[in-house]
Amino acid sequence: MAFFYLYNMKYRSFTLIEIIFILILLSIILTFTIPSNQLSKIDLAKEQLISHLKYTRYIAMLDNKYYYYSDDLWYKKLWNMKFLNCNKDVGGIYYVIYSNTINPNRWNISKKETLIDPFTNNYIYSSSKCEQDSLYDKSKYVLLSNYYDIKDIKISCNDTSSLGQIYFDNNGSAYSYIDNDHSKFIDNKIKNNCIITLIDSNNNERNITIEAYTGYIY
């Protein structure tokens, strides 16, 4: 009887392990088979922006632009994410991630100055034409309106007339603006949590937070 009881318990335990394994396997299969079109575009846009903002901050911490004594314009070369409007005949919003290294005194952005996305090997860049059909080596994910149906973006720490941009220094701290006056550089460090709000065509909203001083993003 004792042998039969132990054998029966062993059999039941093995069956339970099998059930758990099957449930785990099914959950993995379901995760990879859910159609992507069931996911909210605005949520995908939020996750993409968080990923690219964190990558920008990481690169800024590795690529120290601080050369106060040998380069008066070092602060204009900080890695940053800038939000821009597409041409009026196209409409929409896009963003680029770049370091203004070719000519820090001008605000035009060259593709050569932009980051390359390590996942797609494409430049995180677009021109104001916001082309969809001829992207070539440019990331389609920067086209917030065309790809994610984002109609507007608001940045709480933006005091400029533009859509706004976020800079990061070698300590990971975030700045909302770069002034031509070097002495005012530190004044533009984000002192309160900066909220980036995405708004889609259905008026759904999603927020991204950049913490003051630390630059932590979530």
C-alpha positions as CSV (number, residue, x, y, z in Angstrom):
1,M,0.0,0.0,0.0
2,A,2.8,2.4,0.9
3,F,4.6,1.7,-2.3
4,F,1.4,2.3,-4.3
5,Y,0.8,5.6,-2.4
6,L,4.3,6.9,-3.1
7,Y,4.1,5.9,-6.7
8,N,0.7,7.6,-7.1
9,M,2.0,10.8,-5.5
10,K,5.0,10.8,-7.8
11,Y,2.7,10.4,-10.8
12,R,0.6,13.3,-9.7
13,S,3.6,15.5,-9.2
14,F,4.9,14.7,-12.6
15,T,1.5,15.5,-14.1
16,L,1.4,18.9,-12.3
17,I,4.9,19.8,-13.7
18,E,3.6,18.9,-17.2
19,I,0.6,21.2,-16.8
20,I,2.8,24.1,-15.6
21,F,5.2,23.5,-18.6
22,I,2.3,23.5,-21.1
23,L,0.8,26.7,-19.6
24,I,4.2,28.5,-19.9
25,L,4.6,27.3,-23.4
26,L,1.1,28.5,-24.4
27,S,1.8,31.9,-22.9
28,I,5.0,32.2,-24.9
29,I,3.2,31.2,-28.1
30,L,0.4,33.6,-27.5
31,T,2.8,36.5,-26.8
32,F,4.4,36.0,-30.2
33,T,1.3,35.4,-32.2
34,I,-0.9,38.3,-31.1
35,P,-1.2,40.6,-34.2
36,S,0.7,43.8,-33.8
37,N,-2.3,45.8,-35.1
38,Q,-4.1,45.0,-31.9
39,L,-1.5,47.1,-30.0
40,S,-2.2,50.8,-29.6
41,K,-0.1,52.9,-32.0
42,I,0.3,55.6,-29.3
43,D,1.6,53.1,-26.8
44,L,4.1,51.9,-29.5
45,A,5.1,55.5,-30.1
46,K,5.7,56.0,-26.3
47,E,7.8,52.9,-26.0
48,Q,9.8,53.9,-29.1
49,L,10.5,57.4,-27.8
50,I,11.5,56.1,-24.3
51,S,13.9,53.7,-26.0
52,H,15.4,56.4,-28.2
53,L,15.6,59.0,-25.3
54,K,17.4,56.5,-23.1
55,Y,19.8,55.7,-26.0
56,T,20.5,59.4,-26.5
57,R,21.2,59.8,-22.8
58,Y,23.5,56.8,-22.9
59,I,25.5,58.1,-25.9
60,A,25.8,61.5,-24.3
61,M,27.3,60.0,-21.2
62,L,29.8,58.1,-23.2
63,D,30.6,60.9,-25.7
64,N,31.7,63.7,-23.3
65,K,31.4,67.0,-25.1
66,Y,32.7,69.0,-22.2
67,Y,35.9,70.8,-23.4
68,Y,35.5,74.2,-21.7
69,Y,39.1,75.4,-22.2
70,S,39.6,74.3,-25.8
71,D,36.1,74.6,-27.4
72,D,33.9,77.6,-26.6
73,L,31.0,75.9,-28.4
74,W,31.2,72.5,-26.8
75,Y,27.7,72.9,-25.2
76,K,26.1,73.2,-28.6
77,K,27.4,69.8,-29.5
78,L,25.5,67.9,-26.8
79,W,23.5,64.9,-28.0
80,N,19.8,65.7,-28.2
81,M,16.4,64.7,-29.5
82,K,14.6,67.4,-31.4
83,F,11.0,67.4,-32.5
84,L,10.1,69.1,-35.8
85,N,7.2,69.8,-38.1
86,C,7.1,68.3,-41.5
87,N,6.5,70.6,-44.5
88,K,3.1,72.2,-44.6
89,D,2.1,70.3,-47.8
90,V,2.9,67.0,-46.0
91,G,1.9,67.8,-42.4
92,G,2.8,65.9,-39.3
93,I,5.6,65.7,-36.7
94,Y,8.9,63.9,-36.7
95,Y,12.1,63.8,-34.6
96,V,15.9,63.5,-35.0
97,I,18.7,62.6,-32.6
98,Y,21.9,64.5,-33.4
99,S,25.0,66.3,-32.2
100,N,25.6,69.6,-33.9
101,T,29.3,69.0,-34.8
102,I,29.6,70.2,-38.4
103,N,28.9,73.8,-37.7
104,P,27.6,74.5,-34.1
105,N,26.6,78.1,-35.1
106,R,23.9,76.9,-37.4
107,W,20.7,75.0,-36.6
108,N,20.3,72.9,-39.8
109,I,20.7,69.2,-39.2
110,S,22.8,67.0,-41.4
111,K,22.1,63.2,-41.5
112,K,25.9,62.7,-40.9
113,E,25.4,64.3,-37.4
114,T,22.6,61.9,-36.4
115,L,22.7,58.7,-34.4
116,I,22.3,55.3,-36.0
117,D,19.7,53.1,-34.4
118,P,21.5,49.9,-33.2
119,F,18.4,47.8,-33.8
120,T,17.7,48.8,-37.4
121,N,21.1,50.2,-38.5
122,N,19.3,53.2,-39.9
123,Y,19.8,56.9,-39.1
124,I,17.4,58.3,-36.5
125,Y,16.7,61.1,-38.9
126,S,14.3,62.6,-41.5
127,S,14.2,65.7,-43.6
128,S,11.2,68.0,-43.4
129,K,9.7,66.2,-46.4
130,C,9.0,63.2,-44.1
131,E,9.2,60.7,-46.9
132,Q,7.6,57.3,-46.4
133,D,8.3,55.7,-49.8
134,S,12.1,56.5,-50.0
135,L,13.5,56.1,-46.6
136,Y,16.5,54.1,-47.6
137,D,18.9,54.4,-44.6
138,K,16.6,56.5,-42.5
139,S,14.4,55.2,-39.7
140,K,10.7,55.2,-40.4
141,Y,10.0,55.3,-36.6
142,V,10.9,59.0,-36.4
143,L,7.8,59.8,-38.4
144,L,5.5,60.2,-35.4
145,S,2.4,61.3,-37.4
146,N,2.8,59.1,-40.5
147,Y,3.8,55.9,-38.6
148,Y,2.1,56.3,-35.2
149,D,-0.8,58.7,-36.0
150,I,0.5,61.3,-33.5
151,K,-1.1,64.7,-34.2
152,D,0.6,66.8,-31.5
153,I,3.3,66.7,-28.9
154,K,3.7,68.9,-25.8
155,I,6.8,69.3,-23.7
156,S,6.3,70.9,-20.3
157,C,9.8,72.1,-20.0
158,N,9.8,73.8,-23.4
159,D,10.0,77.6,-23.3
160,T,10.7,78.1,-27.0
161,S,8.4,78.7,-30.0
162,S,9.5,75.4,-31.5
163,L,8.1,71.9,-30.7
164,G,11.0,71.5,-28.3
165,Q,14.1,69.3,-27.8
166,I,15.9,67.6,-25.0
167,Y,19.7,67.7,-24.5
168,F,21.8,65.4,-22.3
169,D,25.2,66.1,-20.8
170,N,28.0,63.6,-19.8
171,N,26.4,63.2,-16.4
172,G,23.0,62.2,-17.9
173,S,21.3,65.5,-16.8
174,A,18.7,66.9,-19.2
175,Y,18.4,70.4,-20.6
176,S,15.5,72.0,-22.4
177,Y,17.3,74.6,-24.4
178,I,20.8,75.7,-25.6
179,D,21.3,79.4,-25.6
180,N,23.9,81.3,-27.6
181,D,25.2,82.8,-24.4
182,H,27.5,80.3,-22.8
183,S,27.0,81.8,-19.4
184,K,23.3,80.8,-19.5
185,F,23.9,77.2,-20.3
186,I,23.4,75.9,-16.7
187,D,20.2,77.9,-16.4
188,N,18.6,75.6,-19.0
189,K,19.0,72.4,-17.0
190,I,15.6,70.8,-16.2
191,K,14.7,71.8,-12.7
192,N,11.3,70.2,-12.5
193,N,10.3,66.8,-14.0
194,C,9.7,67.3,-17.7
195,I,6.6,65.7,-19.2
196,I,6.4,64.8,-22.9
197,T,2.8,64.3,-23.9
198,L,1.9,62.5,-27.0
199,I,-1.6,63.1,-28.5
200,D,-3.0,61.0,-31.3
201,S,-5.8,61.8,-33.8
202,N,-8.4,60.3,-31.4
203,N,-7.1,62.6,-28.7
204,N,-5.7,59.8,-26.7
205,E,-2.7,60.9,-24.6
206,R,0.4,59.2,-23.2
207,N,3.1,60.8,-21.0
208,I,6.8,60.3,-20.8
209,T,8.7,61.7,-17.8
210,I,12.2,62.9,-17.7
211,E,13.3,63.5,-14.1
212,A,14.9,66.8,-13.1
213,Y,18.6,66.7,-12.4
214,T,19.1,62.9,-12.8
215,G,17.6,62.8,-16.4
216,Y,16.0,59.4,-15.6
217,I,13.4,58.5,-18.2
218,Y,10.2,56.5,-17.9
